[in-house]
Amino acid sequence: MVQYRPASSARRAWTVGVMCAAVGLVIAMVTIANTALPALAADTGATQSEQTWIVDGYTLVLAALVLPAGALGDRYGRRGVLVAGLCVFALGCAAPLLTGSSTLLVAARAVTGLGAAMIMPATLSIINGSFPPDRRGRAIGIWAAVAGVGGLGGLIFAGLLLRYFSWHSVFVGPAVLAVVLALACATVPTSRERNPAPFDVPGAVLSALAVGALVFGILRAADGGWGDPVVLVALVAGVVLAVVFGRVETRRAEPLLDVRLFLDRAFALGSISVTVQFTAAFGSLYALAQYLQLVQGYSALDSGLVLWPIAVSLLPASMASAPLAKRIGLPALTGTGLVVVVAGVVLLGRLGPDSGYPALAIAVCVLGGGLGLTAPAATSAILDNVPPDKYGVASAVNDATREIGAALGIALTGTVLSATYTASVHPATAALPPAAQEVADGSLAGALAVSGRTGPALADAARTAFADGMENSLLALGGIVAAGIVAAVLLRGARRGAGRPPAPTRPPVVPSPPGERGGRGSRPRNRPTRGT
């Protein structure tokens, strides 16, 4: 039986608010860097390769280290790891103030990713450990909604800062927020395993290498294509390392992650659902950011603001997700929600150079509704199928699948969009000098620059070619989500709990308010408790 210390509604609301602010900051930092990249590159002289790693280094380190970081929180205290992560995050964000070197900027982004890896699983595990099961649904729904719109928030935040300040401001702002949140986290409950096992170093190393290789290969595919030898080697290495990780973990008495959890229907379905959701969400956002600015002519700030309808559907759907999952079942809700996601992605793909704002608003509203229905239920399915001692690791699984899905979405969208655009625009660039043709065939931004010398016909053709590429890339994303729907249908007939590891024999974890010693492994005091 899981025990909970009494806490007021105000205290729980404060905990949810602080945790959501922290996870929102982590997600927003992805799009913040994207928005600042043009100004940053112009000031520092960063090469295209360095620009890529300024963006991707953060995602790579976050994805690779989130599972070991979640395990550290389980063993040594989730609040302590969260506060440490916020401090590391702040240091990484503040580093650009001290250097103009693009190489050091890449290193600073990797440090920021390390801090983010420590933050993400701790936020969700603290929320999950602070509520009894019958009250977790709404809290997890809010957390999932904030994580879902965090990228959009990053666009708006960075756009506001860049309108009035230099690119340095988009790193200073998050650094200050991280420090404020670190202080606020001193007031939230903490918890950890009662009898921590020795840290699984082999499992941590293997998991970091496996996830890191997979994410590196996926990110590299956005530039080099899926047939690039480096991409193929990285993906194969990631799969092989994942298999080795699974074999090693099944033989350890106290594994970092009990891989048998993936044999449980709900846990597996939740993991698949989160992956394909973020594939669709981040792939769509990647294409939309360019479409809105280069095709529709919005500024960086306005391109974030016009996407506000996504919150209109995502937030209420997130609140309804957990009750609906209980009423109709996780597989049915997942399948329904993912169908709505596919519909939203297809509607976005049909946007063209002459599309009006209502078509955009309807499309993002439909996409937000699908994400809102599926994300909280999937997250709850992952967390509800592990013992309380392992909330940090389960939260890290949820976060790792998000990052893998996001990387896959961006890479898939980028490669399909680029290939289609180049093929579609080439007839309009065939008569250009070789140097101008290479620039115009390479990107819509390049074609628009060349069209200033050749006339508006090239710009019109390039915008149409980009719309064609966006449609094809979003159809590819829809195919990935459709595979998730098939998985939901297949898993619906599977026996719930198949392969689930035996129940833990350790005493349960007890979340402790700040200043009390109960969360540090001491025996529970003889006092009234609530729980299930």
PADO-727489 format. One line per field, with one value per residue (C-alpha): residue number from 1; residue in one letter; x, y, z. Coordinates in Angstrom, 1 decimal, always signed. Example, Ala and Ser with C-alpha at 12.3 -4.5 7.8 and 13.67 -1.06 7.14 Angstrom:
n (1, 2)
res (A, S)
east (+12.3, +13.7)
north (-4.5, -1.1)
up (+7.8, +7.1)
! end
This chain:
n (1, 2, 3, 4, 5, 6, 7, 8, 9, 10, 11, 12, 13, 14, 15, 16, 17, 18, 19, 20, 21, 22, 23, 24, 25, 26, 27, 28, 29, 30, 31, 32, 33, 34, 35, 36, 37, 38, 39, 40, 41, 42, 43, 44, 45, 46, 47, 48, 49, 50, 51, 52, 53, 54, 55, 56, 57, 58, 59, 60, 61, 62, 63, 64, 65, 66, 67, 68, 69, 70, 71, 72, 73, 74, 75, 76, 77, 78, 79, 80, 81, 82, 83, 84, 85, 86, 87, 88, 89, 90, 91, 92, 93, 94, 95, 96, 97, 98, 99, 100, 101, 102, 103, 104, 105, 106, 107, 108, 109, 110, 111, 112, 113, 114, 115, 116, 117, 118, 119, 120, 121, 122, 123, 124, 125, 126, 127, 128, 129, 130, 131, 132, 133, 134, 135, 136, 137, 138, 139, 140, 141, 142, 143, 144, 145, 146, 147, 148, 149, 150, 151, 152, 153, 154, 155, 156, 157, 158, 159, 160, 161, 162, 163, 164, 165, 166, 167, 168, 169, 170, 171, 172, 173, 174, 175, 176, 177, 178, 179, 180, 181, 182, 183, 184, 185, 186, 187, 188, 189, 190, 191, 192, 193, 194, 195, 196, 197, 198, 199, 200, 201, 202, 203, 204, 205, 206, 207, 208, 209, 210, 211, 212, 213, 214, 215, 216, 217, 218, 219, 220, 221, 222, 223, 224, 225, 226, 227, 228, 229, 230, 231, 232, 233, 234, 235, 236, 237, 238, 239, 240, 241, 242, 243, 244, 245, 246, 247, 248, 249, 250, 251, 252, 253, 254, 255, 256, 257, 258, 259, 260, 261, 262, 263, 264, 265, 266, 267, 268, 269, 270, 271, 272, 273, 274, 275, 276, 277, 278, 279, 280, 281, 282, 283, 284, 285, 286, 287, 288, 289, 290, 291, 292, 293, 294, 295, 296, 297, 298, 299, 300, 301, 302, 303, 304, 305, 306, 307, 308, 309, 310, 311, 312, 313, 314, 315, 316, 317, 318, 319, 320, 321, 322, 323, 324, 325, 326, 327, 328, 329, 330, 331, 332, 333, 334, 335, 336, 337, 338, 339, 340, 341, 342, 343, 344, 345, 346, 347, 348, 349, 350, 351, 352, 353, 354, 355, 356, 357, 358, 359, 360, 361, 362, 363, 364, 365, 366, 367, 368, 369, 370, 371, 372, 373, 374, 375, 376, 377, 378, 379, 380, 381, 382, 383, 384, 385, 386, 387, 388, 389, 390, 391, 392, 393, 394, 395, 396, 397, 398, 399, 400, 401, 402, 403, 404, 405, 406, 407, 408, 409, 410, 411, 412, 413, 414, 415, 416, 417, 418, 419, 420, 421, 422, 423, 424, 425, 426, 427, 428, 429, 430, 431, 432, 433, 434, 435, 436, 437, 438, 439, 440, 441, 442, 443, 444, 445, 446, 447, 448, 449, 450, 451, 452, 453, 454, 455, 456, 457, 458, 459, 460, 461, 462, 463, 464, 465, 466, 467, 468, 469, 470, 471, 472, 473, 474, 475, 476, 477, 478, 479, 480, 481, 482, 483, 484, 485, 486, 487, 488, 489, 490, 491, 492, 493, 494, 495, 496, 497, 498, 499, 500, 501, 502, 503, 504, 505, 506, 507, 508, 509, 510, 511, 512, 513, 514, 515, 516, 517, 518, 519, 520, 521, 522, 523, 524, 525, 526, 527, 528, 529, 530, 531, 532)
res (M, V, Q, Y, R, P, A, S, S, A, R, R, A, W, T, V, G, V, M, C, A, A, V, G, L, V, I, A, M, V, T, I, A, N, T, A, L, P, A, L, A, A, D, T, G, A, T, Q, S, E, Q, T, W, I, V, D, G, Y, T, L, V, L, A, A, L, V, L, P, A, G, A, L, G, D, R, Y, G, R, R, G, V, L, V, A, G, L, C, V, F, A, L, G, C, A, A, P, L, L, T, G, S, S, T, L, L, V, A, A, R, A, V, T, G, L, G, A, A, M, I, M, P, A, T, L, S, I, I, N, G, S, F, P, P, D, R, R, G, R, A, I, G, I, W, A, A, V, A, G, V, G, G, L, G, G, L, I, F, A, G, L, L, L, R, Y, F, S, W, H, S, V, F, V, G, P, A, V, L, A, V, V, L, A, L, A, C, A, T, V, P, T, S, R, E, R, N, P, A, P, F, D, V, P, G, A, V, L, S, A, L, A, V, G, A, L, V, F, G, I, L, R, A, A, D, G, G, W, G, D, P, V, V, L, V, A, L, V, A, G, V, V, L, A, V, V, F, G, R, V, E, T, R, R, A, E, P, L, L, D, V, R, L, F, L, D, R, A, F, A, L, G, S, I, S, V, T, V, Q, F, T, A, A, F, G, S, L, Y, A, L, A, Q, Y, L, Q, L, V, Q, G, Y, S, A, L, D, S, G, L, V, L, W, P, I, A, V, S, L, L, P, A, S, M, A, S, A, P, L, A, K, R, I, G, L, P, A, L, T, G, T, G, L, V, V, V, V, A, G, V, V, L, L, G, R, L, G, P, D, S, G, Y, P, A, L, A, I, A, V, C, V, L, G, G, G, L, G, L, T, A, P, A, A, T, S, A, I, L, D, N, V, P, P, D, K, Y, G, V, A, S, A, V, N, D, A, T, R, E, I, G, A, A, L, G, I, A, L, T, G, T, V, L, S, A, T, Y, T, A, S, V, H, P, A, T, A, A, L, P, P, A, A, Q, E, V, A, D, G, S, L, A, G, A, L, A, V, S, G, R, T, G, P, A, L, A, D, A, A, R, T, A, F, A, D, G, M, E, N, S, L, L, A, L, G, G, I, V, A, A, G, I, V, A, A, V, L, L, R, G, A, R, R, G, A, G, R, P, P, A, P, T, R, P, P, V, V, P, S, P, P, G, E, R, G, G, R, G, S, R, P, R, N, R, P, T, R, G, T)
east (+0.0, +1.4, +1.3, +0.8, +1.4, -1.6, -1.2, -3.5, -5.0, -3.0, +0.3, -0.4, -1.4, +1.9, +3.8, +2.1, +2.7, +6.5, +7.0, +5.1, +7.1, +10.3, +9.3, +8.0, +11.4, +13.1, +10.8, +10.9, +14.7, +14.5, +12.6, +14.3, +17.6, +16.1, +14.6, +17.8, +20.0, +20.1, +21.2, +23.6, +25.3, +25.6, +27.3, +29.6, +30.3, +29.2, +29.4, +26.3, +27.6, +28.2, +24.7, +23.3, +25.0, +24.1, +20.5, +20.9, +23.6, +21.0, +18.5, +21.2, +22.5, +19.0, +17.8, +20.9, +21.1, +17.5, +17.2, +20.3, +19.2, +15.8, +17.4, +19.6, +16.5, +14.9, +18.0, +19.2, +16.1, +14.1, +14.0, +17.7, +18.4, +15.8, +17.5, +20.9, +19.6, +18.2, +21.5, +23.4, +20.8, +21.3, +25.1, +24.8, +22.4, +24.6, +27.8, +27.1, +27.6, +31.2, +32.2, +31.6, +33.2, +30.8, +32.6, +32.1, +28.5, +28.0, +29.6, +27.4, +24.3, +25.5, +25.8, +22.3, +21.1, +22.6, +20.7, +17.5, +18.0, +18.1, +15.0, +12.5, +12.0, +12.1, +9.2, +6.8, +7.9, +7.4, +3.9, +3.1, +4.4, +2.5, -1.0, -3.0, -3.9, -7.5, -6.3, -3.3, -5.2, -5.8, -2.2, -0.6, -3.0, -1.7, +1.9, +1.4, -0.4, +2.4, +5.0, +2.9, +2.8, +6.2, +7.7, +5.2, +5.9, +9.6, +8.8, +6.8, +9.3, +12.3, +10.4, +9.6, +13.2, +14.7, +12.4, +14.1, +17.4, +20.3, +20.4, +22.2, +18.9, +17.3, +19.9, +20.0, +16.2, +16.0, +19.1, +17.3, +14.1, +16.1, +17.6, +14.2, +12.7, +15.6, +14.7, +11.0, +11.8, +13.0, +9.3, +8.0, +7.9, +10.6, +10.8, +13.2, +13.6, +13.6, +16.4, +18.4, +20.2, +23.7, +23.5, +23.5, +26.6, +26.6, +22.9, +23.4, +26.3, +24.6, +21.3, +23.1, +25.1, +22.0, +19.7, +22.5, +23.4, +19.8, +19.1, +22.4, +21.6, +18.1, +19.3, +22.1, +19.6, +18.0, +21.1, +22.8, +19.8, +18.8, +21.3, +24.3, +26.9, +27.3, +23.5, +23.3, +26.2, +24.7, +21.2, +22.6, +24.8, +21.9, +19.8, +22.6, +23.4, +19.7, +19.6, +22.7, +21.2, +18.1, +20.1, +22.3, +19.3, +17.4, +20.3, +20.8, +19.1, +18.6, +18.5, +18.4, +15.2, +13.3, +12.8, +10.1, +7.8, +7.6, +5.8, +3.0, +0.2, -0.5, +3.2, +4.1, +1.1, +1.9, +5.5, +4.5, +1.8, +4.1, +6.7, +4.4, +2.7, +5.9, +7.0, +3.9, +4.0, +7.7, +7.7, +4.7, +6.1, +9.4, +7.6, +5.1, +7.9, +9.3, +5.9, +4.6, +7.8, +8.9, +5.6, +3.1, +5.5, +5.0, +7.7, +9.3, +7.1, +3.9, +4.5, +4.3, +1.3, -0.8, -0.6, -2.6, -5.6, -3.7, -4.0, -7.8, -8.2, -5.1, -5.8, -9.4, -8.7, -5.8, -8.1, -10.6, -8.0, -7.6, -11.4, -12.0, -9.2, -10.9, -14.3, -13.5, -10.0, -6.5, -6.3, -9.7, -8.7, -5.2, -6.6, -9.2, -6.8, -4.2, -6.9, -7.5, -3.8, -3.6, -6.5, -4.7, -1.5, -3.2, -5.1, -1.8, -0.3, -3.0, -2.0, -0.6, +0.8, -2.7, -4.3, -6.1, -5.7, -9.0, -7.6, -4.4, -6.4, -8.7, -5.8, -3.7, -6.9, -7.6, -3.9, -4.0, -7.2, -5.6, -2.4, -4.5, -6.5, -3.6, -0.6, -1.9, -3.4, -0.1, +2.0, -0.3, -0.1, +3.7, +3.7, +0.8, +2.6, +5.7, +6.2, +6.5, +10.2, +10.7, +8.7, +11.9, +12.9, +9.4, +9.2, +12.6, +11.2, +8.3, +10.8, +13.2, +10.4, +9.4, +12.9, +13.3, +9.9, +10.8, +14.1, +12.4, +9.7, +12.2, +14.5, +11.7, +10.1, +13.4, +14.5, +11.1, +10.5, +14.0, +13.8, +10.4, +11.2, +14.3, +12.6, +9.6, +11.5, +14.2, +12.2, +12.0, +15.7, +17.0, +17.9, +19.8, +23.6, +25.0, +25.8, +22.4, +20.7, +22.4, +21.3, +17.7, +17.5, +18.9, +16.1, +13.2, +15.1, +17.8, +15.3, +13.6, +17.0, +17.8, +14.3, +15.2, +17.5, +15.4, +11.8, +8.8, +8.1, +10.9, +9.6, +6.1, +7.4, +9.6, +6.7, +4.6, +7.4, +7.8, +4.0, +4.3, +7.2, +5.4, +2.4, +4.5, +6.5, +3.3, +1.8, +4.9, +4.3, +0.7, +2.0, +4.1, +1.1, -1.0, +1.5, +0.7, -3.0, -2.3, -0.3, -3.2, -5.5, -3.1, -2.4, -6.1, -6.3, -3.2, -3.5, -3.0, +0.0, +1.6, +5.3, +4.9, +7.6, +6.7, +5.6, +8.4, +9.1, +10.6, +8.6, +6.9, +8.3, +6.9, +6.9, +8.1, +7.5, +10.6, +12.3, +11.1, +13.3, +10.7, +11.6, +15.2, +14.7, +13.5, +10.7, +7.2, +6.0, +2.8, +0.5, -2.7, -2.2, -4.3, -3.7, -4.8)
north (+0.0, +3.4, +5.9, +9.7, +12.5, +14.8, +17.9, +20.8, +21.5, +24.7, +22.9, +20.3, +23.1, +24.9, +21.7, +21.1, +24.7, +24.6, +21.2, +22.3, +25.5, +23.4, +21.0, +23.8, +25.5, +22.3, +21.8, +25.5, +25.5, +23.4, +26.0, +29.0, +28.0, +27.4, +30.9, +32.6, +30.7, +33.2, +36.1, +33.9, +32.6, +36.1, +37.3, +34.3, +33.1, +29.6, +27.2, +25.2, +22.1, +24.1, +25.6, +22.1, +21.0, +24.1, +22.9, +19.2, +18.8, +19.7, +17.1, +14.4, +14.8, +15.1, +11.9, +9.9, +10.8, +11.1, +7.4, +7.4, +10.7, +9.4, +6.4, +8.8, +10.6, +7.3, +6.4, +9.8, +12.0, +13.4, +17.0, +17.1, +15.9, +18.4, +21.3, +20.2, +19.9, +23.4, +24.8, +22.9, +24.1, +27.7, +27.4, +26.0, +28.8, +31.5, +30.3, +32.2, +35.5, +34.6, +33.4, +34.1, +30.9, +28.7, +25.6, +26.5, +27.3, +23.7, +22.6, +24.9, +23.5, +20.0, +21.1, +22.5, +19.2, +17.5, +19.8, +19.1, +15.4, +15.8, +18.0, +16.2, +12.8, +14.5, +16.8, +14.1, +11.6, +14.3, +15.1, +11.4, +10.8, +13.8, +12.6, +9.5, +7.5, +8.8, +12.4, +12.0, +12.2, +16.0, +16.8, +14.6, +16.1, +19.6, +18.4, +16.8, +19.8, +22.1, +19.7, +19.7, +23.5, +24.1, +24.3, +26.9, +28.8, +28.8, +30.4, +33.2, +33.8, +33.9, +36.1, +38.7, +38.8, +39.0, +41.9, +44.1, +42.5, +40.5, +36.8, +36.5, +37.3, +34.0, +32.2, +34.7, +34.6, +30.8, +31.0, +33.4, +31.4, +28.2, +29.9, +31.1, +27.6, +26.0, +28.2, +27.4, +23.7, +23.9, +24.1, +21.0, +17.4, +14.9, +11.1, +8.3, +4.6, +3.4, +0.9, +2.2, -0.5, +0.2, +2.3, +0.2, +1.6, -0.9, -0.3, +3.5, +3.4, +1.0, +2.9, +6.3, +4.8, +3.0, +6.0, +8.4, +6.4, +6.1, +9.8, +10.8, +8.7, +10.1, +13.7, +13.1, +11.8, +15.2, +16.5, +13.5, +11.4, +7.9, +6.3, +8.1, +5.5, +7.4, +7.4, +3.6, +2.8, +4.9, +3.4, -0.2, +0.5, +1.9, -1.2, -3.6, -1.6, -1.6, -5.4, -5.8, -3.4, -5.6, -8.8, -7.2, -5.8, -9.1, -10.7, -8.1, -8.4, -4.6, -3.3, +0.3, -0.5, -3.8, -4.3, -6.8, -3.8, -3.4, -6.8, -5.2, -4.1, -0.7, +0.2, -0.7, +1.1, +4.2, +4.2, +3.7, +6.4, +9.0, +8.3, +8.8, +11.8, +13.7, +12.5, +14.2, +17.3, +18.2, +17.3, +19.5, +22.4, +22.1, +22.5, +25.1, +27.4, +27.7, +27.8, +30.6, +32.8, +32.0, +31.3, +33.3, +36.1, +36.1, +37.4, +34.9, +36.2, +36.3, +32.8, +31.6, +33.7, +32.6, +29.0, +29.8, +27.7, +24.6, +25.4, +25.9, +22.2, +20.7, +21.9, +20.8, +17.5, +16.9, +17.4, +14.9, +12.3, +10.4, +10.1, +8.9, +6.3, +4.8, +4.8, +3.4, +1.9, +3.0, +1.2, +2.7, +6.2, +5.9, +4.7, +7.5, +10.2, +9.1, +9.2, +12.8, +13.5, +12.0, +14.2, +17.3, +16.4, +15.8, +19.1, +20.9, +19.2, +20.6, +24.2, +26.1, +29.5, +31.0, +29.3, +31.7, +31.8, +29.9, +26.8, +27.0, +27.6, +24.6, +22.3, +23.1, +23.0, +19.4, +18.4, +19.8, +17.9, +14.6, +15.3, +16.3, +13.1, +10.8, +12.3, +12.3, +8.8, +7.5, +9.1, +7.7, +4.2, +4.3, +5.5, +3.4, +0.1, +0.6, +0.5, +3.9, +3.3, +3.4, +6.6, +8.4, +5.6, +5.4, +9.1, +8.9, +6.3, +8.7, +11.5, +9.3, +8.2, +11.9, +12.9, +10.0, +10.8, +14.5, +13.7, +11.3, +13.8, +16.6, +14.3, +12.6, +16.0, +17.5, +14.8, +14.4, +18.1, +18.8, +16.0, +17.0, +20.7, +20.3, +18.1, +20.4, +23.7, +22.5, +23.3, +26.9, +27.1, +25.2, +28.4, +30.1, +30.2, +27.2, +29.0, +30.7, +27.4, +25.5, +28.1, +28.2, +24.4, +24.1, +25.8, +28.1, +30.9, +30.6, +30.7, +33.9, +35.5, +34.7, +35.8, +39.3, +39.4, +37.3, +38.4, +37.1, +34.0, +32.1, +33.1, +31.9, +28.6, +28.0, +28.7, +26.2, +23.6, +24.1, +23.5, +20.3, +19.2, +20.0, +18.0, +14.9, +15.2, +15.5, +12.6, +10.6, +11.7, +10.6, +7.2, +6.9, +7.8, +5.3, +2.6, +3.7, +3.1, -0.4, -1.0, +0.2, -2.2, -5.2, -4.5, -4.2, -8.0, -8.6, -9.8, -6.9, -7.5, -10.1, -10.2, -7.7, -8.2, -9.5, -6.9, -5.4, -6.7, -3.4, -1.1, +1.7, +5.1, +8.0, +11.5, +13.9, +17.6, +19.9, +19.9, +16.4, +13.3, +10.8, +10.9, +9.9, +6.3, +6.5, +4.4, +5.9, +7.7, +6.4, +9.0, +8.9, +8.4, +8.2, +5.9, +2.9)
up (+0.0, -1.0, +1.8, +1.4, +3.9, +4.1, +2.0, +1.3, -2.2, -2.3, -1.7, -4.3, -6.8, -6.1, -6.6, -10.0, -11.0, -10.2, -11.9, -15.0, -15.2, -15.1, -17.8, -19.9, -19.8, -20.9, -23.9, -24.8, -25.0, -28.2, -30.2, -28.4, -30.0, -33.4, -33.4, -32.3, -34.7, -37.7, -35.4, -33.5, -36.7, -38.1, -35.0, -34.2, -37.7, -36.9, -39.8, -40.9, -39.1, -35.9, -36.2, -36.5, -33.3, -31.4, -31.9, -31.8, -29.1, -26.5, -27.7, -28.1, -24.5, -23.0, -24.7, -23.9, -20.2, -19.1, -18.1, -15.9, -14.4, -13.6, -11.8, -9.8, -8.6, -7.5, -5.5, -4.1, -3.9, -6.8, -5.5, -5.0, -8.5, -9.8, -8.1, -9.2, -12.8, -12.7, -11.6, -14.3, -16.8, -15.7, -16.0, -19.5, -20.6, -19.1, -20.8, -24.1, -22.1, -21.5, -25.0, -28.6, -29.8, -31.7, -30.5, -26.9, -27.6, -28.8, -25.5, -23.5, -25.2, -24.2, -20.6, -20.8, -22.1, -19.1, -16.8, -18.8, -18.5, -14.7, -14.7, -16.8, -15.1, -11.6, -12.4, -13.4, -10.6, -8.0, -9.3, -9.4, -5.9, -4.5, -5.4, -4.6, -7.7, -7.9, -8.1, -10.4, -13.7, -13.7, -12.5, -15.2, -17.8, -16.9, -17.0, -20.4, -21.8, -20.7, -22.3, -25.5, -25.9, -24.5, -28.0, -29.0, -25.8, -26.8, -30.2, -28.6, -25.7, -28.1, -30.6, -27.9, -26.7, -30.2, -31.1, -28.4, -27.5, -28.9, -29.4, -26.0, -24.3, -25.3, -23.2, -20.3, -19.8, -19.4, -17.1, -14.8, -14.8, -14.0, -10.9, -9.7, -10.2, -8.3, -5.3, -5.7, -5.7, -2.1, -1.2, -3.0, -1.6, -2.2, -2.3, -3.1, -2.7, +0.9, +0.5, -2.6, -4.5, -5.9, -9.0, -12.1, -13.9, -16.8, -17.4, -17.3, -19.7, -22.1, -22.1, -22.7, -25.6, -27.2, -27.0, -27.9, -31.0, -32.2, -31.7, -33.3, -36.4, -36.6, -36.3, -38.8, -41.3, -41.5, -43.3, -44.8, -45.7, -44.4, -46.8, -45.3, -44.0, -40.8, -40.3, -41.0, -38.7, -35.9, -36.2, -36.3, -33.4, -31.4, -32.1, -31.2, -28.0, -27.1, -27.4, -25.3, -22.7, -22.6, -22.1, -19.4, -17.5, -17.4, -15.6, -13.0, -9.6, -9.4, -13.0, -14.0, -16.0, -15.9, -19.6, -18.9, -18.3, -22.1, -22.2, -20.2, -22.6, -21.1, -20.5, -24.1, -25.6, -23.6, -24.8, -28.5, -28.2, -26.7, -29.4, -32.4, -30.8, -30.6, -34.0, -35.4, -33.1, -33.6, -37.3, -37.9, -35.9, -37.8, -41.2, -39.9, -38.6, -42.1, -43.8, -41.7, -42.0, -45.6, -47.4, -45.4, -44.4, -40.6, -38.3, -35.9, -33.0, -35.1, -36.3, -32.7, -31.8, -34.7, -33.5, -30.3, -31.4, -30.6, -26.9, -27.2, -27.9, -26.3, -22.7, -22.3, -24.1, -21.6, -18.7, -20.1, -21.1, -17.8, -17.1, -20.7, -20.5, -17.4, -19.1, -22.6, -22.0, -22.9, -26.3, -27.5, -26.4, -27.9, -31.2, -31.3, -30.3, -32.8, -35.6, -34.6, -34.8, -38.3, -39.3, -38.0, -39.7, -43.0, -42.8, -42.1, -45.2, -47.4, -46.6, -49.6, -50.5, -50.8, -47.8, -45.4, -41.6, -40.8, -42.6, -40.4, -37.2, -37.8, -38.6, -35.5, -33.4, -34.6, -34.0, -30.5, -29.7, -30.7, -28.7, -25.7, -25.7, -26.0, -24.2, -20.5, -20.8, -22.3, -19.6, -16.9, -18.5, -18.2, -14.6, -13.3, -14.2, -12.1, -8.3, -6.6, -6.0, -9.8, -10.7, -11.7, -14.2, -15.5, -16.0, -17.8, -20.2, -20.9, -21.6, -23.7, -26.0, -26.4, -27.4, -29.8, -31.3, -31.6, -33.3, -35.7, -36.6, -37.4, -39.4, -41.3, -42.1, -43.1, -45.5, -47.3, -47.5, -48.9, -51.5, -52.7, -52.7, -54.8, -57.4, -57.6, -57.9, -60.3, -63.5, -62.4, -61.7, -64.7, -66.6, -63.7, -63.5, -61.7, -58.5, -58.3, -59.2, -56.4, -53.8, -55.1, -55.3, -51.7, -49.8, -50.0, -48.2, -50.9, -53.7, -52.2, -52.0, -55.6, -56.7, -55.7, -58.8, -61.1, -60.5, -58.6, -60.8, -59.0, -55.6, -56.5, -57.9, -54.8, -52.4, -54.3, -54.3, -50.5, -50.0, -52.1, -49.9, -46.7, -47.8, -48.6, -45.3, -43.2, -45.0, -44.0, -40.4, -40.7, -41.8, -38.6, -36.5, -38.4, -37.3, -33.7, -34.4, -35.7, -32.5, -30.4, -32.2, -31.8, -28.2, -27.4, -27.6, -25.6, -22.0, -19.6, -17.3, -19.5, -18.7, -15.9, -13.3, -9.9, -7.3, -5.3, -1.9, -0.6, +1.6, -0.5, -1.0, +1.0, -0.4, +2.3, +2.7, +2.8, +6.1, +7.1, +7.1, +6.1, +2.4, +3.1, +3.9, +7.5, +8.8, +8.4, +11.6, +13.3, +11.9, +9.9, +6.2, +3.1, +0.2, -1.8)
! end
